[in-house]
Amino acid sequence: MRTTLFLAAIVIIVHVVATPTTAIPGGWVNIKNIADPHIQELGKWAVLEHTQLGGNDGLRFVKVVSAEEQIVNGVNYQLVIDALRLDGSHRTYKAVLFEKDSSNAKTRKFISFTPAN
């Protein structure tokens, strides 16, 4: 009886320790490698979309300085972007985008673009 309880306890402990911790489904998670070319390309795309949708502030993309992702039916991204203004000053902006890969196409949706500070 003691041996059975001991073995059951060991199995439970091994299961708990071996189970990887995962992010909360639907929660925002920091993207550690913001130098990833895909993340930088998303930032550049966000600045271009902002400009094409009437942002007549002449912004030029510099780099993504921080990023988070949220896994949904696709991926939501919150990017903090360093951009250069016409007067030569740098400003940071927060862009929110959605991206979904399917078997036949990639879909991107521009959600918002606002000053970060």
Biopython code that builds the backbone (N, CA, C, O; Angstrom):
import numpy as np
from Bio.PDB.StructureBuilder import StructureBuilder

atoms = [
    (1, "MET", "N", (0.820, -1.187, 0.000)),
    (1, "MET", "CA", (0.000, 0.000, 0.000)),
    (1, "MET", "C", (0.873, 1.263, 0.000)),
    (1, "MET", "O", (0.636, 2.196, -0.767)),
    (2, "ARG", "N", (1.889, 1.270, 0.879)),
    (2, "ARG", "CA", (2.780, 2.425, 0.930)),
    (2, "ARG", "C", (3.532, 2.605, -0.380)),
    (2, "ARG", "O", (3.706, 3.727, -0.856)),
    (3, "THR", "N", (3.972, 1.509, -0.953)),
    (3, "THR", "CA", (4.705, 1.567, -2.212)),
    (3, "THR", "C", (3.830, 2.137, -3.318)),
    (3, "THR", "O", (4.300, 2.942, -4.121)),
    (4, "THR", "N", (2.573, 1.735, -3.372)),
    (4, "THR", "CA", (1.645, 2.230, -4.387)),
    (4, "THR", "C", (1.434, 3.735, -4.237)),
    (4, "THR", "O", (1.458, 4.468, -5.226)),
    (5, "LEU", "N", (1.229, 4.192, -3.015)),
    (5, "LEU", "CA", (1.048, 5.628, -2.775)),
    (5, "LEU", "C", (2.311, 6.409, -3.135)),
    (5, "LEU", "O", (2.247, 7.495, -3.710)),
    (6, "PHE", "N", (3.458, 5.830, -2.784)),
    (6, "PHE", "CA", (4.722, 6.478, -3.097)),
    (6, "PHE", "C", (4.902, 6.608, -4.612)),
    (6, "PHE", "O", (5.277, 7.671, -5.105)),
    (7, "LEU", "N", (4.633, 5.527, -5.346)),
    (7, "LEU", "CA", (4.758, 5.558, -6.804)),
    (7, "LEU", "C", (3.760, 6.531, -7.432)),
    (7, "LEU", "O", (4.095, 7.240, -8.380)),
    (8, "ALA", "N", (2.545, 6.564, -6.906)),
    (8, "ALA", "CA", (1.545, 7.509, -7.422)),
    (8, "ALA", "C", (2.010, 8.947, -7.204)),
    (8, "ALA", "O", (1.850, 9.794, -8.083)),
    (9, "ALA", "N", (2.579, 9.221, -6.046)),
    (9, "ALA", "CA", (3.082, 10.566, -5.757)),
    (9, "ALA", "C", (4.220, 10.932, -6.703)),
    (9, "ALA", "O", (4.286, 12.062, -7.187)),
    (10, "ILE", "N", (5.111, 9.987, -6.966)),
    (10, "ILE", "CA", (6.224, 10.226, -7.892)),
    (10, "ILE", "C", (5.695, 10.539, -9.287)),
    (10, "ILE", "O", (6.172, 11.472, -9.932)),
    (11, "VAL", "N", (4.719, 9.773, -9.758)),
    (11, "VAL", "CA", (4.140, 9.998, -11.090)),
    (11, "VAL", "C", (3.537, 11.397, -11.179)),
    (11, "VAL", "O", (3.733, 12.094, -12.174)),
    (12, "ILE", "N", (2.810, 11.806, -10.155)),
    (12, "ILE", "CA", (2.190, 13.134, -10.153)),
    (12, "ILE", "C", (3.258, 14.224, -10.155)),
    (12, "ILE", "O", (3.143, 15.198, -10.899)),
    (13, "ILE", "N", (4.274, 14.076, -9.346)),
    (13, "ILE", "CA", (5.349, 15.073, -9.291)),
    (13, "ILE", "C", (6.062, 15.173, -10.631)),
    (13, "ILE", "O", (6.313, 16.276, -11.117)),
    (14, "VAL", "N", (6.390, 14.039, -11.232)),
    (14, "VAL", "CA", (7.061, 14.046, -12.535)),
    (14, "VAL", "C", (6.181, 14.720, -13.577)),
    (14, "VAL", "O", (6.683, 15.489, -14.398)),
    (15, "HIS", "N", (4.899, 14.452, -13.562)),
    (15, "HIS", "CA", (3.981, 15.061, -14.526)),
    (15, "HIS", "C", (3.944, 16.581, -14.363)),
    (15, "HIS", "O", (4.003, 17.312, -15.352)),
    (16, "VAL", "N", (3.849, 17.052, -13.139)),
    (16, "VAL", "CA", (3.790, 18.495, -12.887)),
    (16, "VAL", "C", (5.094, 19.171, -13.291)),
    (16, "VAL", "O", (5.071, 20.235, -13.910)),
    (17, "VAL", "N", (6.216, 18.574, -12.954)),
    (17, "VAL", "CA", (7.512, 19.165, -13.272)),
    (17, "VAL", "C", (7.786, 19.117, -14.770)),
    (17, "VAL", "O", (8.367, 20.054, -15.318)),
    (18, "ALA", "N", (7.384, 18.054, -15.432)),
    (18, "ALA", "CA", (7.682, 17.883, -16.850)),
    (18, "ALA", "C", (6.733, 18.648, -17.759)),
    (18, "ALA", "O", (7.042, 18.839, -18.935)),
    (19, "THR", "N", (5.592, 19.092, -17.256)),
    (19, "THR", "CA", (4.645, 19.825, -18.089)),
    (19, "THR", "C", (5.169, 21.235, -18.306)),
    (19, "THR", "O", (5.403, 21.959, -17.338)),
    (20, "PRO", "N", (5.360, 21.645, -19.573)),
    (20, "PRO", "CA", (5.889, 22.981, -19.830)),
    (20, "PRO", "C", (4.867, 24.050, -19.458)),
    (20, "PRO", "O", (3.659, 23.865, -19.601)),
    (21, "THR", "N", (5.390, 25.167, -18.980)),
    (21, "THR", "CA", (4.488, 26.277, -18.698)),
    (21, "THR", "C", (4.181, 26.980, -20.012)),
    (21, "THR", "O", (5.061, 27.167, -20.851)),
    (22, "THR", "N", (2.950, 27.357, -20.175)),
    (22, "THR", "CA", (2.540, 28.038, -21.396)),
    (22, "THR", "C", (1.891, 29.353, -21.040)),
    (22, "THR", "O", (1.446, 29.570, -19.913)),
    (23, "ALA", "N", (1.847, 30.224, -22.027)),
    (23, "ALA", "CA", (1.204, 31.516, -21.821)),
    (23, "ALA", "C", (-0.298, 31.320, -21.697)),
    (23, "ALA", "O", (-0.854, 30.325, -22.164)),
    (24, "ILE", "N", (-0.929, 32.269, -21.071)),
    (24, "ILE", "CA", (-2.384, 32.245, -20.960)),
    (24, "ILE", "C", (-2.956, 32.366, -22.364)),
    (24, "ILE", "O", (-2.583, 33.279, -23.101)),
    (25, "PRO", "N", (-3.852, 31.467, -22.751)),
    (25, "PRO", "CA", (-4.429, 31.562, -24.094)),
    (25, "PRO", "C", (-5.060, 32.933, -24.302)),
    (25, "PRO", "O", (-5.853, 33.396, -23.483)),
    (26, "GLY", "N", (-4.698, 33.567, -25.398)),
    (26, "GLY", "CA", (-5.245, 34.876, -25.710)),
    (26, "GLY", "C", (-4.538, 36.023, -25.022)),
    (26, "GLY", "O", (-4.886, 37.180, -25.258)),
    (27, "GLY", "N", (-3.549, 35.742, -24.172)),
    (27, "GLY", "CA", (-2.825, 36.811, -23.482)),
    (27, "GLY", "C", (-1.690, 37.354, -24.340)),
    (27, "GLY", "O", (-1.226, 36.685, -25.263)),
    (28, "TRP", "N", (-1.250, 38.559, -24.035)),
    (28, "TRP", "CA", (-0.132, 39.172, -24.751)),
    (28, "TRP", "C", (1.185, 38.637, -24.198)),
    (28, "TRP", "O", (1.358, 38.518, -22.985)),
    (29, "VAL", "N", (2.111, 38.316, -25.101)),
    (29, "VAL", "CA", (3.413, 37.762, -24.739)),
    (29, "VAL", "C", (4.499, 38.600, -25.413)),
    (29, "VAL", "O", (4.403, 38.912, -26.599)),
    (30, "ASN", "N", (5.535, 38.962, -24.646)),
    (30, "ASN", "CA", (6.652, 39.715, -25.226)),
    (30, "ASN", "C", (7.352, 38.890, -26.293)),
    (30, "ASN", "O", (7.533, 37.682, -26.141)),
    (31, "ILE", "N", (7.739, 39.548, -27.364)),
    (31, "ILE", "CA", (8.555, 38.919, -28.400)),
    (31, "ILE", "C", (10.001, 39.253, -28.057)),
    (31, "ILE", "O", (10.397, 40.419, -28.074)),
    (32, "LYS", "N", (10.778, 38.238, -27.749)),
    (32, "LYS", "CA", (12.148, 38.462, -27.287)),
    (32, "LYS", "C", (13.079, 38.890, -28.411)),
    (32, "LYS", "O", (13.928, 39.759, -28.213)),
    (33, "ASN", "N", (12.932, 38.296, -29.581)),
    (33, "ASN", "CA", (13.836, 38.596, -30.688)),
    (33, "ASN", "C", (13.214, 39.643, -31.610)),
    (33, "ASN", "O", (12.704, 39.314, -32.682)),
    (34, "ILE", "N", (13.260, 40.906, -31.184)),
    (34, "ILE", "CA", (12.671, 41.948, -32.032)),
    (34, "ILE", "C", (13.529, 42.238, -33.257)),
    (34, "ILE", "O", (13.082, 42.927, -34.174)),
    (35, "ALA", "N", (14.760, 41.720, -33.284)),
    (35, "ALA", "CA", (15.610, 41.880, -34.465)),
    (35, "ALA", "C", (15.211, 40.917, -35.581)),
    (35, "ALA", "O", (15.731, 41.009, -36.693)),
    (36, "ASP", "N", (14.299, 40.002, -35.297)),
    (36, "ASP", "CA", (13.817, 39.059, -36.308)),
    (36, "ASP", "C", (13.354, 39.844, -37.538)),
    (36, "ASP", "O", (12.569, 40.783, -37.406)),
    (37, "PRO", "N", (13.825, 39.475, -38.723)),
    (37, "PRO", "CA", (13.450, 40.211, -39.936)),
    (37, "PRO", "C", (11.935, 40.321, -40.142)),
    (37, "PRO", "O", (11.456, 41.331, -40.657)),
    (38, "HIS", "N", (11.191, 39.306, -39.752)),
    (38, "HIS", "CA", (9.731, 39.362, -39.917)),
    (38, "HIS", "C", (9.126, 40.459, -39.044)),
    (38, "HIS", "O", (8.239, 41.184, -39.497)),
    (39, "ILE", "N", (9.587, 40.593, -37.807)),
    (39, "ILE", "CA", (9.076, 41.621, -36.897)),
    (39, "ILE", "C", (9.439, 43.006, -37.428)),
    (39, "ILE", "O", (8.601, 43.908, -37.421)),
    (40, "GLN", "N", (10.667, 43.181, -37.883)),
    (40, "GLN", "CA", (11.073, 44.474, -38.439)),
    (40, "GLN", "C", (10.276, 44.802, -39.705)),
    (40, "GLN", "O", (9.914, 45.956, -39.934)),
    (41, "GLU", "N", (10.008, 43.788, -40.519)),
    (41, "GLU", "CA", (9.223, 44.007, -41.741)),
    (41, "GLU", "C", (7.788, 44.402, -41.402)),
    (41, "GLU", "O", (7.200, 45.240, -42.086)),
    (42, "LEU", "N", (7.215, 43.806, -40.349)),
    (42, "LEU", "CA", (5.871, 44.200, -39.910)),
    (42, "LEU", "C", (5.848, 45.666, -39.488)),
    (42, "LEU", "O", (4.895, 46.384, -39.792)),
    (43, "GLY", "N", (6.885, 46.110, -38.793)),
    (43, "GLY", "CA", (6.967, 47.510, -38.389)),
    (43, "GLY", "C", (7.044, 48.441, -39.581)),
    (43, "GLY", "O", (6.373, 49.473, -39.617)),
    (44, "LYS", "N", (7.854, 48.080, -40.546)),
    (44, "LYS", "CA", (7.973, 48.889, -41.769)),
    (44, "LYS", "C", (6.638, 48.933, -42.497)),
    (44, "LYS", "O", (6.221, 49.991, -42.970)),
    (45, "TRP", "N", (5.974, 47.802, -42.588)),
    (45, "TRP", "CA", (4.661, 47.730, -43.238)),
    (45, "TRP", "C", (3.655, 48.624, -42.521)),
    (45, "TRP", "O", (2.856, 49.298, -43.171)),
    (46, "ALA", "N", (3.684, 48.638, -41.183)),
    (46, "ALA", "CA", (2.749, 49.460, -40.409)),
    (46, "ALA", "C", (2.947, 50.944, -40.706)),
    (46, "ALA", "O", (1.972, 51.680, -40.855)),
    (47, "VAL", "N", (4.197, 51.389, -40.793)),
    (47, "VAL", "CA", (4.460, 52.798, -41.112)),
    (47, "VAL", "C", (3.971, 53.117, -42.519)),
    (47, "VAL", "O", (3.369, 54.168, -42.737)),
    (48, "LEU", "N", (4.218, 52.233, -43.472)),
    (48, "LEU", "CA", (3.739, 52.452, -44.845)),
    (48, "LEU", "C", (2.218, 52.499, -44.906)),
    (48, "LEU", "O", (1.653, 53.350, -45.594)),
    (49, "GLU", "N", (1.553, 51.601, -44.198)),
    (49, "GLU", "CA", (0.084, 51.610, -44.164)),
    (49, "GLU", "C", (-0.438, 52.905, -43.549)),
    (49, "GLU", "O", (-1.390, 53.498, -44.055)),
    (50, "HIS", "N", (0.183, 53.338, -42.466)),
    (50, "HIS", "CA", (-0.201, 54.602, -41.822)),
    (50, "HIS", "C", (-0.116, 55.752, -42.829)),
    (50, "HIS", "O", (-1.021, 56.583, -42.914)),
    (51, "THR", "N", (0.977, 55.789, -43.585)),
    (51, "THR", "CA", (1.179, 56.845, -44.577)),
    (51, "THR", "C", (0.148, 56.749, -45.695)),
    (51, "THR", "O", (-0.411, 57.765, -46.109)),
    (52, "GLN", "N", (-0.108, 55.543, -46.188)),
    (52, "GLN", "CA", (-1.064, 55.357, -47.285)),
    (52, "GLN", "C", (-2.499, 55.646, -46.871)),
    (52, "GLN", "O", (-3.329, 55.999, -47.708)),
    (53, "LEU", "N", (-2.795, 55.498, -45.589)),
    (53, "LEU", "CA", (-4.153, 55.753, -45.110)),
    (53, "LEU", "C", (-4.349, 57.203, -44.669)),
    (53, "LEU", "O", (-5.311, 57.520, -43.969)),
    (54, "GLY", "N", (-3.443, 58.072, -45.079)),
    (54, "GLY", "CA", (-3.638, 59.494, -44.821)),
    (54, "GLY", "C", (-2.757, 60.101, -43.765)),
    (54, "GLY", "O", (-2.906, 61.282, -43.450)),
    (55, "GLY", "N", (-1.854, 59.346, -43.213)),
    (55, "GLY", "CA", (-0.922, 59.922, -42.240)),
    (55, "GLY", "C", (0.093, 60.767, -42.995)),
    (55, "GLY", "O", (1.139, 60.268, -43.409)),
    (56, "ASN", "N", (-0.217, 62.048, -43.173)),
    (56, "ASN", "CA", (0.630, 62.914, -43.998)),
    (56, "ASN", "C", (1.750, 63.557, -43.184)),
    (56, "ASN", "O", (2.107, 64.712, -43.418)),
    (57, "ASP", "N", (2.297, 62.820, -42.241)),
    (57, "ASP", "CA", (3.362, 63.330, -41.393)),
    (57, "ASP", "C", (4.748, 62.940, -41.892)),
    (57, "ASP", "O", (5.748, 63.231, -41.235)),
    (58, "GLY", "N", (4.814, 62.281, -43.053)),
    (58, "GLY", "CA", (6.088, 61.945, -43.673)),
    (58, "GLY", "C", (6.976, 61.030, -42.857)),
    (58, "GLY", "O", (8.201, 61.130, -42.928)),
    (59, "LEU", "N", (6.384, 60.146, -42.091)),
    (59, "LEU", "CA", (7.180, 59.247, -41.248)),
    (59, "LEU", "C", (7.998, 58.277, -42.085)),
    (59, "LEU", "O", (7.560, 57.800, -43.132)),
    (60, "ARG", "N", (9.206, 57.999, -41.589)),
    (60, "ARG", "CA", (10.052, 56.959, -42.179)),
    (60, "ARG", "C", (10.396, 55.961, -41.089)),
    (60, "ARG", "O", (10.803, 56.337, -39.990)),
    (61, "PHE", "N", (10.231, 54.702, -41.403)),
    (61, "PHE", "CA", (10.510, 53.619, -40.460)),
    (61, "PHE", "C", (11.996, 53.589, -40.116)),
    (61, "PHE", "O", (12.847, 53.710, -40.997)),
    (62, "VAL", "N", (12.304, 53.426, -38.817)),
    (62, "VAL", "CA", (13.682, 53.217, -38.374)),
    (62, "VAL", "C", (13.832, 51.781, -37.877)),
    (62, "VAL", "O", (14.616, 51.010, -38.431)),
    (63, "LYS", "N", (13.073, 51.415, -36.822)),
    (63, "LYS", "CA", (13.141, 50.044, -36.317)),
    (63, "LYS", "C", (12.020, 49.801, -35.314)),
    (63, "LYS", "O", (11.436, 50.737, -34.768)),
    (64, "VAL", "N", (11.736, 48.528, -35.089)),
    (64, "VAL", "CA", (10.828, 48.117, -34.016)),
    (64, "VAL", "C", (11.674, 48.045, -32.753)),
    (64, "VAL", "O", (12.728, 47.408, -32.742)),
    (65, "VAL", "N", (11.209, 48.707, -31.676)),
    (65, "VAL", "CA", (11.986, 48.723, -30.434)),
    (65, "VAL", "C", (11.431, 47.773, -29.373)),
    (65, "VAL", "O", (12.153, 47.391, -28.452)),
    (66, "SER", "N", (10.166, 47.391, -29.490)),
    (66, "SER", "CA", (9.601, 46.352, -28.628)),
    (66, "SER", "C", (8.364, 45.790, -29.313)),
    (66, "SER", "O", (7.760, 46.435, -30.169)),
    (67, "ALA", "N", (8.003, 44.578, -28.919)),
    (67, "ALA", "CA", (6.870, 43.929, -29.577)),
    (67, "ALA", "C", (6.240, 42.893, -28.666)),
    (67, "ALA", "O", (6.905, 42.264, -27.843)),
    (68, "GLU", "N", (4.933, 42.735, -28.841)),
    (68, "GLU", "CA", (4.176, 41.696, -28.155)),
    (68, "GLU", "C", (3.290, 41.016, -29.184)),
    (68, "GLU", "O", (2.932, 41.598, -30.207)),
    (69, "GLU", "N", (2.946, 39.769, -28.887)),
    (69, "GLU", "CA", (2.026, 39.050, -29.761)),
    (69, "GLU", "C", (0.937, 38.399, -28.932)),
    (69, "GLU", "O", (1.121, 38.075, -27.758)),
    (70, "GLN", "N", (-0.202, 38.219, -29.581)),
    (70, "GLN", "CA", (-1.355, 37.573, -28.962)),
    (70, "GLN", "C", (-1.866, 36.555, -29.969)),
    (70, "GLN", "O", (-2.274, 36.911, -31.075)),
    (71, "ILE", "N", (-1.842, 35.291, -29.580)),
    (71, "ILE", "CA", (-2.287, 34.230, -30.475)),
    (71, "ILE", "C", (-3.805, 34.140, -30.397)),
    (71, "ILE", "O", (-4.377, 33.885, -29.337)),
    (72, "VAL", "N", (-4.436, 34.352, -31.530)),
    (72, "VAL", "CA", (-5.887, 34.211, -31.669)),
    (72, "VAL", "C", (-6.078, 33.322, -32.887)),
    (72, "VAL", "O", (-5.287, 32.400, -33.088)),
    (73, "ASN", "N", (-7.067, 33.555, -33.686)),
    (73, "ASN", "CA", (-7.191, 32.826, -34.950)),
    (73, "ASN", "C", (-6.292, 33.536, -35.955)),
    (73, "ASN", "O", (-6.761, 34.120, -36.933)),
    (74, "GLY", "N", (-5.008, 33.472, -35.694)),
    (74, "GLY", "CA", (-3.984, 34.257, -36.354)),
    (74, "GLY", "C", (-3.148, 34.862, -35.239)),
    (74, "GLY", "O", (-3.098, 34.317, -34.136)),
    (75, "VAL", "N", (-2.489, 35.986, -35.515)),
    (75, "VAL", "CA", (-1.659, 36.634, -34.495)),
    (75, "VAL", "C", (-1.913, 38.135, -34.504)),
    (75, "VAL", "O", (-1.833, 38.779, -35.550)),
    (76, "ASN", "N", (-2.220, 38.690, -33.334)),
    (76, "ASN", "CA", (-2.250, 40.136, -33.156)),
    (76, "ASN", "C", (-0.860, 40.562, -32.714)),
    (76, "ASN", "O", (-0.224, 39.888, -31.904)),
    (77, "TYR", "N", (-0.396, 41.675, -33.247)),
    (77, "TYR", "CA", (0.900, 42.228, -32.856)),
    (77, "TYR", "C", (0.711, 43.636, -32.320)),
    (77, "TYR", "O", (-0.047, 44.426, -32.883)),
    (78, "GLN", "N", (1.401, 43.951, -31.229)),
    (78, "GLN", "CA", (1.541, 45.321, -30.743)),
    (78, "GLN", "C", (3.019, 45.654, -30.874)),
    (78, "GLN", "O", (3.865, 45.055, -30.209)),
    (79, "LEU", "N", (3.317, 46.608, -31.731)),
    (79, "LEU", "CA", (4.702, 46.975, -31.983)),
    (79, "LEU", "C", (4.943, 48.407, -31.528)),
    (79, "LEU", "O", (4.119, 49.285, -31.779)),
    (80, "VAL", "N", (6.055, 48.644, -30.866)),
    (80, "VAL", "CA", (6.492, 50.011, -30.596)),
    (80, "VAL", "C", (7.596, 50.288, -31.606)),
    (80, "VAL", "O", (8.606, 49.586, -31.668)),
    (81, "ILE", "N", (7.370, 51.339, -32.397)),
    (81, "ILE", "CA", (8.204, 51.618, -33.564)),
    (81, "ILE", "C", (8.905, 52.961, -33.409)),
    (81, "ILE", "O", (8.287, 53.957, -33.031)),
    (82, "ASP", "N", (10.193, 52.976, -33.702)),
    (82, "ASP", "CA", (10.947, 54.224, -33.797)),
    (82, "ASP", "C", (10.820, 54.690, -35.241)),
    (82, "ASP", "O", (11.155, 53.957, -36.172)),
    (83, "ALA", "N", (10.329, 55.925, -35.421)),
    (83, "ALA", "CA", (10.168, 56.473, -36.766)),
    (83, "ALA", "C", (10.761, 57.877, -36.818)),
    (83, "ALA", "O", (10.800, 58.592, -35.817)),
    (84, "LEU", "N", (11.211, 58.244, -37.986)),
    (84, "LEU", "CA", (11.822, 59.546, -38.224)),
    (84, "LEU", "C", (10.795, 60.468, -38.861)),
    (84, "LEU", "O", (10.172, 60.121, -39.864)),
    (85, "ARG", "N", (10.622, 61.649, -38.270)),
    (85, "ARG", "CA", (9.674, 62.633, -38.801)),
    (85, "ARG", "C", (10.364, 63.521, -39.829)),
    (85, "ARG", "O", (11.586, 63.492, -39.970)),
    (86, "LEU", "N", (9.570, 64.308, -40.541)),
    (86, "LEU", "CA", (10.116, 65.202, -41.566)),
    (86, "LEU", "C", (11.143, 66.182, -41.004)),
    (86, "LEU", "O", (12.102, 66.538, -41.689)),
    (87, "ASP", "N", (10.946, 66.618, -39.762)),
    (87, "ASP", "CA", (11.878, 67.579, -39.155)),
    (87, "ASP", "C", (13.160, 66.914, -38.645)),
    (87, "ASP", "O", (14.015, 67.582, -38.062)),
    (88, "GLY", "N", (13.295, 65.612, -38.861)),
    (88, "GLY", "CA", (14.496, 64.884, -38.454)),
    (88, "GLY", "C", (14.455, 64.335, -37.039)),
    (88, "GLY", "O", (15.403, 63.683, -36.599)),
    (89, "SER", "N", (13.372, 64.589, -36.324)),
    (89, "SER", "CA", (13.269, 64.080, -34.953)),
    (89, "SER", "C", (12.725, 62.656, -34.943)),
    (89, "SER", "O", (11.957, 62.255, -35.818)),
    (90, "HIS", "N", (13.142, 61.913, -33.940)),
    (90, "HIS", "CA", (12.656, 60.545, -33.761)),
    (90, "HIS", "C", (11.462, 60.567, -32.818)),
    (90, "HIS", "O", (11.459, 61.298, -31.827)),
    (91, "ARG", "N", (10.457, 59.769, -33.126)),
    (91, "ARG", "CA", (9.300, 59.595, -32.249)),
    (91, "ARG", "C", (8.976, 58.106, -32.213)),
    (91, "ARG", "O", (9.282, 57.368, -33.149)),
    (92, "THR", "N", (8.358, 57.681, -31.124)),
    (92, "THR", "CA", (7.914, 56.292, -31.052)),
    (92, "THR", "C", (6.405, 56.237, -31.219)),
    (92, "THR", "O", (5.669, 57.108, -30.754)),
    (93, "TYR", "N", (5.973, 55.190, -31.893)),
    (93, "TYR", "CA", (4.563, 54.976, -32.189)),
    (93, "TYR", "C", (4.197, 53.550, -31.836)),
    (93, "TYR", "O", (5.031, 52.646, -31.884)),
    (94, "LYS", "N", (2.938, 53.364, -31.483)),
    (94, "LYS", "CA", (2.433, 52.022, -31.194)),
    (94, "LYS", "C", (1.523, 51.612, -32.348)),
    (94, "LYS", "O", (0.541, 52.287, -32.656)),
    (95, "ALA", "N", (1.866, 50.503, -32.972)),
    (95, "ALA", "CA", (1.064, 49.963, -34.068)),
    (95, "ALA", "C", (0.454, 48.643, -33.621)),
    (95, "ALA", "O", (1.117, 47.825, -32.983)),
    (96, "VAL", "N", (-0.805, 48.445, -33.960)),
    (96, "VAL", "CA", (-1.480, 47.180, -33.690)),
    (96, "VAL", "C", (-1.887, 46.604, -35.036)),
    (96, "VAL", "O", (-2.529, 47.278, -35.841)),
    (97, "LEU", "N", (-1.512, 45.354, -35.276)),
    (97, "LEU", "CA", (-1.772, 44.682, -36.546)),
    (97, "LEU", "C", (-2.283, 43.274, -36.286)),
    (97, "LEU", "O", (-2.133, 42.727, -35.193)),
    (98, "PHE", "N", (-2.885, 42.708, -37.308)),
    (98, "PHE", "CA", (-3.314, 41.310, -37.266)),
    (98, "PHE", "C", (-2.717, 40.619, -38.479)),
    (98, "PHE", "O", (-2.693, 41.184, -39.572)),
    (99, "GLU", "N", (-2.233, 39.394, -38.289)),
    (99, "GLU", "CA", (-1.688, 38.617, -39.404)),
    (99, "GLU", "C", (-2.143, 37.175, -39.274)),
    (99, "GLU", "O", (-2.146, 36.596, -38.188)),
    (100, "LYS", "N", (-2.526, 36.614, -40.406)),
    (100, "LYS", "CA", (-2.952, 35.215, -40.426)),
    (100, "LYS", "C", (-2.394, 34.550, -41.675)),
    (100, "LYS", "O", (-2.530, 35.056, -42.789)),
    (101, "ASP", "N", (-1.762, 33.398, -41.458)),
    (101, "ASP", "CA", (-1.287, 32.570, -42.569)),
    (101, "ASP", "C", (-2.306, 31.481, -42.815)),
    (101, "ASP", "O", (-2.736, 30.797, -41.887)),
    (102, "SER", "N", (-2.687, 31.326, -44.058)),
    (102, "SER", "CA", (-3.528, 30.187, -44.414)),
    (102, "SER", "C", (-2.809, 29.425, -45.511)),
    (102, "SER", "O", (-1.745, 29.842, -45.968)),
    (103, "SER", "N", (-3.372, 28.336, -45.926)),
    (103, "SER", "CA", (-2.691, 27.488, -46.906)),
    (103, "SER", "C", (-2.492, 28.181, -48.245)),
    (103, "SER", "O", (-1.574, 27.834, -48.989)),
    (104, "ASN", "N", (-3.336, 29.153, -48.562)),
    (104, "ASN", "CA", (-3.209, 29.776, -49.879)),
    (104, "ASN", "C", (-2.848, 31.256, -49.844)),
    (104, "ASN", "O", (-2.588, 31.836, -50.898)),
    (105, "ALA", "N", (-2.824, 31.888, -48.679)),
    (105, "ALA", "CA", (-2.500, 33.319, -48.650)),
    (105, "ALA", "C", (-2.159, 33.778, -47.238)),
    (105, "ALA", "O", (-2.474, 33.115, -46.250)),
    (106, "LYS", "N", (-1.509, 34.926, -47.177)),
    (106, "LYS", "CA", (-1.227, 35.583, -45.902)),
    (106, "LYS", "C", (-2.106, 36.824, -45.847)),
    (106, "LYS", "O", (-2.152, 37.607, -46.795)),
    (107, "THR", "N", (-2.801, 36.994, -44.735)),
    (107, "THR", "CA", (-3.678, 38.145, -44.553)),
    (107, "THR", "C", (-3.082, 39.055, -43.495)),
    (107, "THR", "O", (-2.669, 38.594, -42.431)),
    (108, "ARG", "N", (-3.037, 40.352, -43.790)),
    (108, "ARG", "CA", (-2.614, 41.349, -42.809)),
    (108, "ARG", "C", (-3.697, 42.405, -42.698)),
    (108, "ARG", "O", (-4.316, 42.797, -43.687)),
    (109, "LYS", "N", (-3.910, 42.854, -41.471)),
    (109, "LYS", "CA", (-4.894, 43.907, -41.238)),
    (109, "LYS", "C", (-4.269, 44.964, -40.338)),
    (109, "LYS", "O", (-3.729, 44.655, -39.276)),
    (110, "PHE", "N", (-4.351, 46.205, -40.776)),
    (110, "PHE", "CA", (-3.866, 47.356, -40.019)),
    (110, "PHE", "C", (-4.969, 47.768, -39.062)),
    (110, "PHE", "O", (-6.077, 48.079, -39.502)),
    (111, "ILE", "N", (-4.696, 47.780, -37.766)),
    (111, "ILE", "CA", (-5.733, 48.095, -36.782)),
    (111, "ILE", "C", (-5.583, 49.516, -36.246)),
    (111, "ILE", "O", (-6.546, 50.284, -36.260)),
    (112, "SER", "N", (-4.391, 49.875, -35.774)),
    (112, "SER", "CA", (-4.218, 51.240, -35.261)),
    (112, "SER", "C", (-2.754, 51.653, -35.296)),
    (112, "SER", "O", (-1.849, 50.822, -35.373)),
    (113, "PHE", "N", (-2.555, 52.967, -35.236)),
    (113, "PHE", "CA", (-1.213, 53.547, -35.237)),
    (113, "PHE", "C", (-1.303, 54.852, -34.462)),
    (113, "PHE", "O", (-1.909, 55.815, -34.933)),
    (114, "THR", "N", (-0.701, 54.889, -33.271)),
    (114, "THR", "CA", (-0.818, 56.060, -32.404)),
    (114, "THR", "C", (0.537, 56.407, -31.789)),
    (114, "THR", "O", (1.407, 55.543, -31.687)),
    (115, "PRO", "N", (0.724, 57.667, -31.376)),
    (115, "PRO", "CA", (1.961, 58.010, -30.672)),
    (115, "PRO", "C", (2.095, 57.160, -29.405)),
    (115, "PRO", "O", (1.114, 56.939, -28.695)),
    (116, "ALA", "N", (3.300, 56.690, -29.131)),
    (116, "ALA", "CA", (3.517, 55.818, -27.973)),
    (116, "ALA", "C", (3.678, 56.604, -26.682)),
    (116, "ALA", "O", (3.500, 56.049, -25.598)),
    (117, "ASN", "N", (4.010, 57.879, -26.778)),
    (117, "ASN", "CA", (4.186, 58.659, -25.550)),
    (117, "ASN", "C", (3.618, 60.036, -25.679)),
    (117, "ASN", "O", (3.683, 60.821, -24.733)),
]
sb = StructureBuilder()
sb.init_structure("model")
sb.init_model(0)
sb.init_chain("A")
sb.init_seg("    ")
for serial, (resi, resn, name, xyz) in enumerate(atoms, 1):
    if name == "N":
        sb.init_residue(resn, " ", resi, " ")
    sb.init_atom(name, np.array(xyz, "f"), 0.0, 1.0, " ", f" {name:<3s}", serial, name[0])
structure = sb.get_structure()
